[in-house]
Amino acid sequence: MPKKPINRLKVVLVEQGKTSKWLAQTLNKNETTVSRWCTNEVQPSLDTLLQIAALLEVDIKELLNSSK
């Protein structure tokens, strides 16, 4: 059974015309780490998701796929 993507980070970045490189630099994180978040290989912590939501000026719920 394929894993369902948990976050929508890549989609939201594209919608806003921003890149994962921009996000990595802004958060002072490694580009590889952010890339892995965008591909749903690993997930950012809730604190980091809150930071990302603030940077992108979106509700944190917009960064997550529904569990239903």
mmCIF file as Biopython writes it, N, C-alpha, C and O atoms, coordinates in Angstrom:
data_model
#
loop_
_atom_site.group_PDB
_atom_site.id
_atom_site.type_symbol
_atom_site.label_atom_id
_atom_site.label_alt_id
_atom_site.label_comp_id
_atom_site.label_asym_id
_atom_site.label_entity_id
_atom_site.label_seq_id
_atom_site.pdbx_PDB_ins_code
_atom_site.Cartn_x
_atom_site.Cartn_y
_atom_site.Cartn_z
_atom_site.occupancy
_atom_site.B_iso_or_equiv
_atom_site.auth_seq_id
_atom_site.auth_asym_id
_atom_site.pdbx_PDB_model_num
ATOM 1   N N  . MET A ? 1  ? 0.848   -1.176 0.000  1.0 0.0 1  A 1 
ATOM 2   C CA . MET A ? 1  ? 0.000   0.000  0.000  1.0 0.0 1  A 1 
ATOM 3   C C  . MET A ? 1  ? 0.899   1.246  0.000  1.0 0.0 1  A 1 
ATOM 4   O O  . MET A ? 1  ? 1.716   1.413  0.906  1.0 0.0 1  A 1 
ATOM 5   N N  . PRO A ? 2  ? 0.759   2.109  -0.991 1.0 0.0 2  A 1 
ATOM 6   C CA . PRO A ? 2  ? 1.593   3.306  -1.035 1.0 0.0 2  A 1 
ATOM 7   C C  . PRO A ? 2  ? 1.254   4.260  0.106  1.0 0.0 2  A 1 
ATOM 8   O O  . PRO A ? 2  ? 0.103   4.366  0.530  1.0 0.0 2  A 1 
ATOM 9   N N  . LYS A ? 3  ? 2.280   4.948  0.590  1.0 0.0 3  A 1 
ATOM 10  C CA . LYS A ? 3  ? 2.065   5.899  1.670  1.0 0.0 3  A 1 
ATOM 11  C C  . LYS A ? 3  ? 1.363   7.144  1.133  1.0 0.0 3  A 1 
ATOM 12  O O  . LYS A ? 3  ? 1.716   7.662  0.074  1.0 0.0 3  A 1 
ATOM 13  N N  . LYS A ? 4  ? 0.378   7.608  1.871  1.0 0.0 4  A 1 
ATOM 14  C CA . LYS A ? 4  ? -0.347  8.818  1.499  1.0 0.0 4  A 1 
ATOM 15  C C  . LYS A ? 4  ? 0.477   10.029 1.939  1.0 0.0 4  A 1 
ATOM 16  O O  . LYS A ? 4  ? 0.945   10.081 3.076  1.0 0.0 4  A 1 
ATOM 17  N N  . PRO A ? 5  ? 0.655   10.994 1.047  1.0 0.0 5  A 1 
ATOM 18  C CA . PRO A ? 5  ? 1.391   12.199 1.440  1.0 0.0 5  A 1 
ATOM 19  C C  . PRO A ? 5  ? 0.709   12.891 2.620  1.0 0.0 5  A 1 
ATOM 20  O O  . PRO A ? 5  ? -0.511  13.056 2.634  1.0 0.0 5  A 1 
ATOM 21  N N  . ILE A ? 6  ? 1.504   13.289 3.599  1.0 0.0 6  A 1 
ATOM 22  C CA . ILE A ? 6  ? 0.959   13.930 4.794  1.0 0.0 6  A 1 
ATOM 23  C C  . ILE A ? 6  ? 0.873   15.436 4.627  1.0 0.0 6  A 1 
ATOM 24  O O  . ILE A ? 6  ? -0.114  16.064 5.010  1.0 0.0 6  A 1 
ATOM 25  N N  . ASN A ? 7  ? 1.936   16.011 4.042  1.0 0.0 7  A 1 
ATOM 26  C CA . ASN A ? 7  ? 1.910   17.465 3.925  1.0 0.0 7  A 1 
ATOM 27  C C  . ASN A ? 7  ? 1.731   17.920 2.484  1.0 0.0 7  A 1 
ATOM 28  O O  . ASN A ? 7  ? 1.955   17.162 1.540  1.0 0.0 7  A 1 
ATOM 29  N N  . ARG A ? 8  ? 1.318   19.186 2.337  1.0 0.0 8  A 1 
ATOM 30  C CA . ARG A ? 8  ? 1.088   19.812 1.032  1.0 0.0 8  A 1 
ATOM 31  C C  . ARG A ? 8  ? 2.101   20.923 0.790  1.0 0.0 8  A 1 
ATOM 32  O O  . ARG A ? 8  ? 1.848   21.844 0.013  1.0 0.0 8  A 1 
ATOM 33  N N  . LEU A ? 9  ? 3.232   20.836 1.448  1.0 0.0 9  A 1 
ATOM 34  C CA . LEU A ? 9  ? 4.212   21.908 1.412  1.0 0.0 9  A 1 
ATOM 35  C C  . LEU A ? 9  ? 4.625   22.270 -0.013 1.0 0.0 9  A 1 
ATOM 36  O O  . LEU A ? 9  ? 4.666   23.450 -0.363 1.0 0.0 9  A 1 
ATOM 37  N N  . LYS A ? 10 ? 4.925   21.283 -0.822 1.0 0.0 10 A 1 
ATOM 38  C CA . LYS A ? 10 ? 5.360   21.542 -2.195 1.0 0.0 10 A 1 
ATOM 39  C C  . LYS A ? 10 ? 4.270   22.285 -2.982 1.0 0.0 10 A 1 
ATOM 40  O O  . LYS A ? 10 ? 4.564   23.224 -3.721 1.0 0.0 10 A 1 
ATOM 41  N N  . VAL A ? 11 ? 3.031   21.863 -2.819 1.0 0.0 11 A 1 
ATOM 42  C CA . VAL A ? 11 ? 1.903   22.477 -3.523 1.0 0.0 11 A 1 
ATOM 43  C C  . VAL A ? 11 ? 1.747   23.940 -3.117 1.0 0.0 11 A 1 
ATOM 44  O O  . VAL A ? 11 ? 1.566   24.809 -3.969 1.0 0.0 11 A 1 
ATOM 45  N N  . VAL A ? 12 ? 1.817   24.207 -1.822 1.0 0.0 12 A 1 
ATOM 46  C CA . VAL A ? 12 ? 1.640   25.571 -1.331 1.0 0.0 12 A 1 
ATOM 47  C C  . VAL A ? 12 ? 2.789   26.464 -1.804 1.0 0.0 12 A 1 
ATOM 48  O O  . VAL A ? 12 ? 2.566   27.620 -2.163 1.0 0.0 12 A 1 
ATOM 49  N N  . LEU A ? 13 ? 3.999   25.942 -1.807 1.0 0.0 13 A 1 
ATOM 50  C CA . LEU A ? 13 ? 5.137   26.720 -2.313 1.0 0.0 13 A 1 
ATOM 51  C C  . LEU A ? 13 ? 4.927   27.086 -3.782 1.0 0.0 13 A 1 
ATOM 52  O O  . LEU A ? 13 ? 5.158   28.228 -4.179 1.0 0.0 13 A 1 
ATOM 53  N N  . VAL A ? 14 ? 4.489   26.116 -4.587 1.0 0.0 14 A 1 
ATOM 54  C CA . VAL A ? 14 ? 4.251   26.369 -6.007 1.0 0.0 14 A 1 
ATOM 55  C C  . VAL A ? 14 ? 3.143   27.411 -6.175 1.0 0.0 14 A 1 
ATOM 56  O O  . VAL A ? 14 ? 3.276   28.332 -6.981 1.0 0.0 14 A 1 
ATOM 57  N N  . GLU A ? 15 ? 2.058   27.271 -5.422 1.0 0.0 15 A 1 
ATOM 58  C CA . GLU A ? 15 ? 0.950   28.218 -5.507 1.0 0.0 15 A 1 
ATOM 59  C C  . GLU A ? 15 ? 1.410   29.651 -5.219 1.0 0.0 15 A 1 
ATOM 60  O O  . GLU A ? 15 ? 0.879   30.610 -5.781 1.0 0.0 15 A 1 
ATOM 61  N N  . GLN A ? 16 ? 2.403   29.779 -4.337 1.0 0.0 16 A 1 
ATOM 62  C CA . GLN A ? 16 ? 2.883   31.111 -3.960 1.0 0.0 16 A 1 
ATOM 63  C C  . GLN A ? 16 ? 4.105   31.553 -4.766 1.0 0.0 16 A 1 
ATOM 64  O O  . GLN A ? 16 ? 4.638   32.640 -4.547 1.0 0.0 16 A 1 
ATOM 65  N N  . GLY A ? 17 ? 4.545   30.707 -5.697 1.0 0.0 17 A 1 
ATOM 66  C CA . GLY A ? 17 ? 5.690   31.074 -6.524 1.0 0.0 17 A 1 
ATOM 67  C C  . GLY A ? 17 ? 7.000   31.072 -5.763 1.0 0.0 17 A 1 
ATOM 68  O O  . GLY A ? 17 ? 7.928   31.803 -6.110 1.0 0.0 17 A 1 
ATOM 69  N N  . LYS A ? 18 ? 7.077   30.256 -4.730 1.0 0.0 18 A 1 
ATOM 70  C CA . LYS A ? 18 ? 8.294   30.174 -3.919 1.0 0.0 18 A 1 
ATOM 71  C C  . LYS A ? 18 ? 8.942   28.804 -4.124 1.0 0.0 18 A 1 
ATOM 72  O O  . LYS A ? 18 ? 8.290   27.858 -4.568 1.0 0.0 18 A 1 
ATOM 73  N N  . THR A ? 19 ? 10.217  28.711 -3.799 1.0 0.0 19 A 1 
ATOM 74  C CA . THR A ? 19 ? 10.945  27.458 -3.988 1.0 0.0 19 A 1 
ATOM 75  C C  . THR A ? 19 ? 11.344  26.850 -2.648 1.0 0.0 19 A 1 
ATOM 76  O O  . THR A ? 19 ? 11.335  27.514 -1.612 1.0 0.0 19 A 1 
ATOM 77  N N  . SER A ? 20 ? 11.691  25.575 -2.702 1.0 0.0 20 A 1 
ATOM 78  C CA . SER A ? 20 ? 12.182  24.921 -1.485 1.0 0.0 20 A 1 
ATOM 79  C C  . SER A ? 20 ? 13.524  25.526 -1.080 1.0 0.0 20 A 1 
ATOM 80  O O  . SER A ? 20 ? 13.852  25.569 0.106  1.0 0.0 20 A 1 
ATOM 81  N N  . LYS A ? 21 ? 14.300  25.993 -2.059 1.0 0.0 21 A 1 
ATOM 82  C CA . LYS A ? 21 ? 15.573  26.657 -1.750 1.0 0.0 21 A 1 
ATOM 83  C C  . LYS A ? 21 ? 15.327  27.931 -0.947 1.0 0.0 21 A 1 
ATOM 84  O O  . LYS A ? 21 ? 16.026  28.194 0.031  1.0 0.0 21 A 1 
ATOM 85  N N  . TRP A ? 22 ? 14.335  28.722 -1.359 1.0 0.0 22 A 1 
ATOM 86  C CA . TRP A ? 22 ? 13.967  29.929 -0.620 1.0 0.0 22 A 1 
ATOM 87  C C  . TRP A ? 22 ? 13.579  29.573 0.809  1.0 0.0 22 A 1 
ATOM 88  O O  . TRP A ? 22 ? 14.015  30.228 1.755  1.0 0.0 22 A 1 
ATOM 89  N N  . LEU A ? 23 ? 12.758  28.533 0.970  1.0 0.0 23 A 1 
ATOM 90  C CA . LEU A ? 23 ? 12.299  28.128 2.291  1.0 0.0 23 A 1 
ATOM 91  C C  . LEU A ? 23 ? 13.474  27.685 3.151  1.0 0.0 23 A 1 
ATOM 92  O O  . LEU A ? 23 ? 13.556  28.052 4.323  1.0 0.0 23 A 1 
ATOM 93  N N  . ALA A ? 24 ? 14.379  26.906 2.584  1.0 0.0 24 A 1 
ATOM 94  C CA . ALA A ? 24 ? 15.548  26.440 3.326  1.0 0.0 24 A 1 
ATOM 95  C C  . ALA A ? 24 ? 16.384  27.623 3.810  1.0 0.0 24 A 1 
ATOM 96  O O  . ALA A ? 24 ? 16.809  27.656 4.965  1.0 0.0 24 A 1 
ATOM 97  N N  . GLN A ? 25 ? 16.615  28.575 2.940  1.0 0.0 25 A 1 
ATOM 98  C CA . GLN A ? 25 ? 17.422  29.744 3.317  1.0 0.0 25 A 1 
ATOM 99  C C  . GLN A ? 25 ? 16.713  30.576 4.387  1.0 0.0 25 A 1 
ATOM 100 O O  . GLN A ? 25 ? 17.345  31.051 5.331  1.0 0.0 25 A 1 
ATOM 101 N N  . THR A ? 26 ? 15.416  30.746 4.235  1.0 0.0 26 A 1 
ATOM 102 C CA . THR A ? 26 ? 14.645  31.555 5.180  1.0 0.0 26 A 1 
ATOM 103 C C  . THR A ? 26 ? 14.606  30.913 6.566  1.0 0.0 26 A 1 
ATOM 104 O O  . THR A ? 26 ? 14.683  31.605 7.581  1.0 0.0 26 A 1 
ATOM 105 N N  . LEU A ? 27 ? 14.486  29.591 6.600  1.0 0.0 27 A 1 
ATOM 106 C CA . LEU A ? 27 ? 14.428  28.869 7.881  1.0 0.0 27 A 1 
ATOM 107 C C  . LEU A ? 27 ? 15.813  28.490 8.405  1.0 0.0 27 A 1 
ATOM 108 O O  . LEU A ? 27 ? 15.943  27.946 9.502  1.0 0.0 27 A 1 
ATOM 109 N N  . ASN A ? 28 ? 16.847  28.784 7.611  1.0 0.0 28 A 1 
ATOM 110 C CA . ASN A ? 28 ? 18.215  28.394 7.965  1.0 0.0 28 A 1 
ATOM 111 C C  . ASN A ? 28 ? 18.318  26.875 8.145  1.0 0.0 28 A 1 
ATOM 112 O O  . ASN A ? 28 ? 18.905  26.376 9.106  1.0 0.0 28 A 1 
ATOM 113 N N  . LYS A ? 29 ? 17.728  26.166 7.188  1.0 0.0 29 A 1 
ATOM 114 C CA . LYS A ? 29 ? 17.750  24.701 7.169  1.0 0.0 29 A 1 
ATOM 115 C C  . LYS A ? 29 ? 18.497  24.228 5.930  1.0 0.0 29 A 1 
ATOM 116 O O  . LYS A ? 29 ? 18.668  24.981 4.972  1.0 0.0 29 A 1 
ATOM 117 N N  . ASN A ? 30 ? 18.929  23.003 5.957  1.0 0.0 30 A 1 
ATOM 118 C CA . ASN A ? 30 ? 19.596  22.396 4.811  1.0 0.0 30 A 1 
ATOM 119 C C  . ASN A ? 30 ? 18.586  22.202 3.678  1.0 0.0 30 A 1 
ATOM 120 O O  . ASN A ? 30 ? 17.443  21.813 3.918  1.0 0.0 30 A 1 
ATOM 121 N N  . GLU A ? 31 ? 19.015  22.476 2.445  1.0 0.0 31 A 1 
ATOM 122 C CA . GLU A ? 31 ? 18.114  22.319 1.291  1.0 0.0 31 A 1 
ATOM 123 C C  . GLU A ? 31 ? 17.631  20.876 1.142  1.0 0.0 31 A 1 
ATOM 124 O O  . GLU A ? 31 ? 16.495  20.638 0.733  1.0 0.0 31 A 1 
ATOM 125 N N  . THR A ? 32 ? 18.480  19.933 1.470  1.0 0.0 32 A 1 
ATOM 126 C CA . THR A ? 32 ? 18.095  18.518 1.377  1.0 0.0 32 A 1 
ATOM 127 C C  . THR A ? 32 ? 16.969  18.201 2.352  1.0 0.0 32 A 1 
ATOM 128 O O  . THR A ? 32 ? 16.051  17.448 2.026  1.0 0.0 32 A 1 
ATOM 129 N N  . THR A ? 33 ? 17.040  18.767 3.531  1.0 0.0 33 A 1 
ATOM 130 C CA . THR A ? 33 ? 15.993  18.545 4.537  1.0 0.0 33 A 1 
ATOM 131 C C  . THR A ? 33 ? 14.654  19.057 4.019  1.0 0.0 33 A 1 
ATOM 132 O O  . THR A ? 33 ? 13.644  18.358 4.100  1.0 0.0 33 A 1 
ATOM 133 N N  . VAL A ? 34 ? 14.645  20.269 3.492  1.0 0.0 34 A 1 
ATOM 134 C CA . VAL A ? 34 ? 13.406  20.856 2.981  1.0 0.0 34 A 1 
ATOM 135 C C  . VAL A ? 34 ? 12.897  20.054 1.782  1.0 0.0 34 A 1 
ATOM 136 O O  . VAL A ? 34 ? 11.692  19.849 1.635  1.0 0.0 34 A 1 
ATOM 137 N N  . SER A ? 35 ? 13.805  19.607 0.937  1.0 0.0 35 A 1 
ATOM 138 C CA . SER A ? 35 ? 13.411  18.780 -0.204 1.0 0.0 35 A 1 
ATOM 139 C C  . SER A ? 35 ? 12.722  17.501 0.266  1.0 0.0 35 A 1 
ATOM 140 O O  . SER A ? 35 ? 11.730  17.073 -0.324 1.0 0.0 35 A 1 
ATOM 141 N N  . ARG A ? 36 ? 13.242  16.899 1.316  1.0 0.0 36 A 1 
ATOM 142 C CA . ARG A ? 36 ? 12.638  15.670 1.850  1.0 0.0 36 A 1 
ATOM 143 C C  . ARG A ? 36 ? 11.262  15.948 2.450  1.0 0.0 36 A 1 
ATOM 144 O O  . ARG A ? 36 ? 10.380  15.090 2.405  1.0 0.0 36 A 1 
ATOM 145 N N  . TRP A ? 37 ? 11.075  17.145 3.014  1.0 0.0 37 A 1 
ATOM 146 C CA . TRP A ? 37 ? 9.738   17.531 3.496  1.0 0.0 37 A 1 
ATOM 147 C C  . TRP A ? 37 ? 8.784   17.636 2.308  1.0 0.0 37 A 1 
ATOM 148 O O  . TRP A ? 37 ? 7.654   17.152 2.363  1.0 0.0 37 A 1 
ATOM 149 N N  . CYS A ? 38 ? 9.256   18.276 1.230  1.0 0.0 38 A 1 
ATOM 150 C CA . CYS A ? 38 ? 8.407   18.514 0.056  1.0 0.0 38 A 1 
ATOM 151 C C  . CYS A ? 38 ? 8.007   17.220 -0.648 1.0 0.0 38 A 1 
ATOM 152 O O  . CYS A ? 38 ? 6.945   17.152 -1.268 1.0 0.0 38 A 1 
ATOM 153 N N  . THR A ? 39 ? 8.850   16.199 -0.555 1.0 0.0 39 A 1 
ATOM 154 C CA . THR A ? 39 ? 8.535   14.916 -1.182 1.0 0.0 39 A 1 
ATOM 155 C C  . THR A ? 39 ? 7.881   13.941 -0.196 1.0 0.0 39 A 1 
ATOM 156 O O  . THR A ? 39 ? 7.620   12.788 -0.538 1.0 0.0 39 A 1 
ATOM 157 N N  . ASN A ? 40 ? 7.625   14.402 1.005  1.0 0.0 40 A 1 
ATOM 158 C CA . ASN A ? 40 ? 6.980   13.603 2.049  1.0 0.0 40 A 1 
ATOM 159 C C  . ASN A ? 40 ? 7.807   12.401 2.490  1.0 0.0 40 A 1 
ATOM 160 O O  . ASN A ? 40 ? 7.255   11.433 3.013  1.0 0.0 40 A 1 
ATOM 161 N N  . GLU A ? 41 ? 9.117   12.447 2.287  1.0 0.0 41 A 1 
ATOM 162 C CA . GLU A ? 41 ? 9.982   11.380 2.812  1.0 0.0 41 A 1 
ATOM 163 C C  . GLU A ? 41 ? 10.045  11.457 4.329  1.0 0.0 41 A 1 
ATOM 164 O O  . GLU A ? 41 ? 10.019  10.436 5.016  1.0 0.0 41 A 1 
ATOM 165 N N  . VAL A ? 42 ? 10.127  12.676 4.840  1.0 0.0 42 A 1 
ATOM 166 C CA . VAL A ? 42 ? 10.100  12.940 6.280  1.0 0.0 42 A 1 
ATOM 167 C C  . VAL A ? 42 ? 9.189   14.135 6.501  1.0 0.0 42 A 1 
ATOM 168 O O  . VAL A ? 42 ? 8.848   14.848 5.557  1.0 0.0 42 A 1 
ATOM 169 N N  . GLN A ? 43 ? 8.799   14.350 7.741  1.0 0.0 43 A 1 
ATOM 170 C CA . GLN A ? 43 ? 7.891   15.444 8.057  1.0 0.0 43 A 1 
ATOM 171 C C  . GLN A ? 43 ? 8.566   16.443 8.987  1.0 0.0 43 A 1 
ATOM 172 O O  . GLN A ? 43 ? 9.309   16.057 9.889  1.0 0.0 43 A 1 
ATOM 173 N N  . PRO A ? 44 ? 8.306   17.727 8.764  1.0 0.0 44 A 1 
ATOM 174 C CA . PRO A ? 44 ? 8.829   18.731 9.690  1.0 0.0 44 A 1 
ATOM 175 C C  . PRO A ? 44 ? 8.099   18.638 11.025 1.0 0.0 44 A 1 
ATOM 176 O O  . PRO A ? 44 ? 6.981   18.129 11.102 1.0 0.0 44 A 1 
ATOM 177 N N  . SER A ? 45 ? 8.743   19.133 12.063 1.0 0.0 45 A 1 
ATOM 178 C CA . SER A ? 45 ? 8.098   19.150 13.380 1.0 0.0 45 A 1 
ATOM 179 C C  . SER A ? 45 ? 6.925   20.120 13.353 1.0 0.0 45 A 1 
ATOM 180 O O  . SER A ? 45 ? 6.815   20.942 12.443 1.0 0.0 45 A 1 
ATOM 181 N N  . LEU A ? 46 ? 6.062   20.025 14.336 1.0 0.0 46 A 1 
ATOM 182 C CA . LEU A ? 46 ? 4.920   20.944 14.410 1.0 0.0 46 A 1 
ATOM 183 C C  . LEU A ? 46 ? 5.390   22.379 14.581 1.0 0.0 46 A 1 
ATOM 184 O O  . LEU A ? 46 ? 4.803   23.297 14.008 1.0 0.0 46 A 1 
ATOM 185 N N  . ASP A ? 47 ? 6.453   22.582 15.370 1.0 0.0 47 A 1 
ATOM 186 C CA . ASP A ? 47 ? 6.995   23.934 15.528 1.0 0.0 47 A 1 
ATOM 187 C C  . ASP A ? 47 ? 7.458   24.491 14.188 1.0 0.0 47 A 1 
ATOM 188 O O  . ASP A ? 47 ? 7.222   25.658 13.875 1.0 0.0 47 A 1 
ATOM 189 N N  . THR A ? 48 ? 8.118   23.648 13.401 1.0 0.0 48 A 1 
ATOM 190 C CA . THR A ? 48 ? 8.591   24.081 12.090 1.0 0.0 48 A 1 
ATOM 191 C C  . THR A ? 48 ? 7.418   24.351 11.158 1.0 0.0 48 A 1 
ATOM 192 O O  . THR A ? 48 ? 7.438   25.326 10.407 1.0 0.0 48 A 1 
ATOM 193 N N  . LEU A ? 49 ? 6.401   23.505 11.198 1.0 0.0 49 A 1 
ATOM 194 C CA . LEU A ? 49 ? 5.209   23.744 10.382 1.0 0.0 49 A 1 
ATOM 195 C C  . LEU A ? 49 ? 4.556   25.079 10.735 1.0 0.0 49 A 1 
ATOM 196 O O  . LEU A ? 49 ? 4.074   25.787 9.850  1.0 0.0 49 A 1 
ATOM 197 N N  . LEU A ? 50 ? 4.540   25.423 12.013 1.0 0.0 50 A 1 
ATOM 198 C CA . LEU A ? 50 ? 3.994   26.715 12.433 1.0 0.0 50 A 1 
ATOM 199 C C  . LEU A ? 50 ? 4.820   27.861 11.863 1.0 0.0 50 A 1 
ATOM 200 O O  . LEU A ? 50 ? 4.267   28.869 11.422 1.0 0.0 50 A 1 
ATOM 201 N N  . GLN A ? 51 ? 6.142   27.710 11.870 1.0 0.0 51 A 1 
ATOM 202 C CA . GLN A ? 51 ? 7.025   28.725 11.290 1.0 0.0 51 A 1 
ATOM 203 C C  . GLN A ? 51 ? 6.754   28.868 9.791  1.0 0.0 51 A 1 
ATOM 204 O O  . GLN A ? 51 ? 6.659   29.980 9.272  1.0 0.0 51 A 1 
ATOM 205 N N  . ILE A ? 52 ? 6.634   27.742 9.112  1.0 0.0 52 A 1 
ATOM 206 C CA . ILE A ? 52 ? 6.389   27.749 7.668  1.0 0.0 52 A 1 
ATOM 207 C C  . ILE A ? 52 ? 5.053   28.420 7.374  1.0 0.0 52 A 1 
ATOM 208 O O  . ILE A ? 52 ? 4.959   29.246 6.466  1.0 0.0 52 A 1 
ATOM 209 N N  . ALA A ? 53 ? 4.025   28.072 8.133  1.0 0.0 53 A 1 
ATOM 210 C CA . ALA A ? 53 ? 2.703   28.675 7.933  1.0 0.0 53 A 1 
ATOM 211 C C  . ALA A ? 53 ? 2.771   30.189 8.108  1.0 0.0 53 A 1 
ATOM 212 O O  . ALA A ? 53 ? 2.153   30.929 7.343  1.0 0.0 53 A 1 
ATOM 213 N N  . ALA A ? 54 ? 3.514   30.653 9.103  1.0 0.0 54 A 1 
ATOM 214 C CA . ALA A ? 54 ? 3.656   32.088 9.333  1.0 0.0 54 A 1 
ATOM 215 C C  . ALA A ? 54 ? 4.391   32.745 8.160  1.0 0.0 54 A 1 
ATOM 216 O O  . ALA A ? 54 ? 3.980   33.804 7.685  1.0 0.0 54 A 1 
ATOM 217 N N  . LEU A ? 55 ? 5.470   32.122 7.698  1.0 0.0 55 A 1 
ATOM 218 C CA . LEU A ? 55 ? 6.230   32.670 6.570  1.0 0.0 55 A 1 
ATOM 219 C C  . LEU A ? 55 ? 5.382   32.775 5.307  1.0 0.0 55 A 1 
ATOM 220 O O  . LEU A ? 55 ? 5.459   33.759 4.571  1.0 0.0 55 A 1 
ATOM 221 N N  . LEU A ? 56 ? 4.574   31.748 5.067  1.0 0.0 56 A 1 
ATOM 222 C CA . LEU A ? 56 ? 3.759   31.708 3.860  1.0 0.0 56 A 1 
ATOM 223 C C  . LEU A ? 56 ? 2.403   32.401 4.044  1.0 0.0 56 A 1 
ATOM 224 O O  . LEU A ? 56 ? 1.615   32.513 3.105  1.0 0.0 56 A 1 
ATOM 225 N N  . GLU A ? 57 ? 2.154   32.858 5.265  1.0 0.0 57 A 1 
ATOM 226 C CA . GLU A ? 57 ? 0.899   33.538 5.607  1.0 0.0 57 A 1 
ATOM 227 C C  . GLU A ? 57 ? -0.320  32.693 5.258  1.0 0.0 57 A 1 
ATOM 228 O O  . GLU A ? 57 ? -1.263  33.158 4.619  1.0 0.0 57 A 1 
ATOM 229 N N  . VAL A ? 58 ? -0.271  31.428 5.700  1.0 0.0 58 A 1 
ATOM 230 C CA . VAL A ? 58 ? -1.394  30.511 5.520  1.0 0.0 58 A 1 
ATOM 231 C C  . VAL A ? 58 ? -1.721  29.864 6.860  1.0 0.0 58 A 1 
ATOM 232 O O  . VAL A ? 58 ? -0.900  29.860 7.777  1.0 0.0 58 A 1 
ATOM 233 N N  . ASP A ? 59 ? -2.911  29.325 6.958  1.0 0.0 59 A 1 
ATOM 234 C CA . ASP A ? 59 ? -3.279  28.549 8.129  1.0 0.0 59 A 1 
ATOM 235 C C  . ASP A ? 59 ? -2.507  27.231 8.070  1.0 0.0 59 A 1 
ATOM 236 O O  . ASP A ? 59 ? -2.337  26.659 6.994  1.0 0.0 59 A 1 
ATOM 237 N N  . ILE A ? 60 ? -2.050  26.761 9.197  1.0 0.0 60 A 1 
ATOM 238 C CA . ILE A ? 60 ? -1.273  25.525 9.228  1.0 0.0 60 A 1 
ATOM 239 C C  . ILE A ? 60 ? -2.035  24.365 8.586  1.0 0.0 60 A 1 
ATOM 240 O O  . ILE A ? 60 ? -1.426  23.444 8.041  1.0 0.0 60 A 1 
ATOM 241 N N  . LYS A ? 61 ? -3.367  24.411 8.650  1.0 0.0 61 A 1 
ATOM 242 C CA . LYS A ? 61 ? -4.177  23.344 8.046  1.0 0.0 61 A 1 
ATOM 243 C C  . LYS A ? 61 ? -3.972  23.261 6.537  1.0 0.0 61 A 1 
ATOM 244 O O  . LYS A ? 61 ? -4.136  22.194 5.947  1.0 0.0 61 A 1 
ATOM 245 N N  . GLU A ? 62 ? -3.614  24.379 5.912  1.0 0.0 62 A 1 
ATOM 246 C CA . GLU A ? 62 ? -3.374  24.372 4.463  1.0 0.0 62 A 1 
ATOM 247 C C  . GLU A ? 62 ? -2.109  23.605 4.101  1.0 0.0 62 A 1 
ATOM 248 O O  . GLU A ? 62 ? -1.919  23.231 2.943  1.0 0.0 62 A 1 
ATOM 249 N N  . LEU A ? 63 ? -1.251  23.370 5.075  1.0 0.0 63 A 1 
ATOM 250 C CA . LEU A ? 63 ? 0.001   22.643 4.818  1.0 0.0 63 A 1 
ATOM 251 C C  . LEU A ? 63 ? -0.157  21.142 4.999  1.0 0.0 63 A 1 
ATOM 252 O O  . LEU A ? 63 ? 0.767   20.377 4.722  1.0 0.0 63 A 1 
ATOM 253 N N  . LEU A ? 64 ? -1.325  20.724 5.461  1.0 0.0 64 A 1 
ATOM 254 C CA . LEU A ? 64 ? -1.549  19.303 5.743  1.0 0.0 64 A 1 
ATOM 255 C C  . LEU A ? 64 ? -2.677  18.739 4.890  1.0 0.0 64 A 1 
ATOM 256 O O  . LEU A ? 64 ? -3.667  19.418 4.618  1.0 0.0 64 A 1 
ATOM 257 N N  . ASN A ? 65 ? -2.511  17.490 4.474  1.0 0.0 65 A 1 
ATOM 258 C CA . ASN A ? 65 ? -3.582  16.770 3.796  1.0 0.0 65 A 1 
ATOM 259 C C  . ASN A ? 65 ? -4.558  16.256 4.838  1.0 0.0 65 A 1 
ATOM 260 O O  . ASN A ? 65 ? -4.163  15.890 5.945  1.0 0.0 65 A 1 
ATOM 261 N N  . SER A ? 66 ? -5.816  16.232 4.485  1.0 0.0 66 A 1 
ATOM 262 C CA . SER A ? 66 ? -6.836  15.720 5.389  1.0 0.0 66 A 1 
ATOM 263 C C  . SER A ? 66 ? -6.613  14.233 5.651  1.0 0.0 66 A 1 
ATOM 264 O O  . SER A ? 66 ? -6.183  13.495 4.765  1.0 0.0 66 A 1 
ATOM 265 N N  . SER A ? 67 ? -6.906  13.810 6.857  1.0 0.0 67 A 1 
ATOM 266 C CA . SER A ? 67 ? -6.756  12.395 7.190  1.0 0.0 67 A 1 
ATOM 267 C C  . SER A ? 67 ? -8.001  11.591 6.816  1.0 0.0 67 A 1 
ATOM 268 O O  . SER A ? 67 ? -8.029  10.371 6.979  1.0 0.0 67 A 1 
ATOM 269 N N  . LYS A ? 68 ? -9.032  12.280 6.312  1.0 0.0 68 A 1 
ATOM 270 C CA . LYS A ? 68 ? -10.270 11.589 5.937  1.0 0.0 68 A 1 
ATOM 271 C C  . LYS A ? 68 ? -10.251 11.214 4.490  1.0 0.0 68 A 1 
ATOM 272 O O  . LYS A ? 68 ? -11.211 10.624 3.993  1.0 0.0 68 A 1 
#
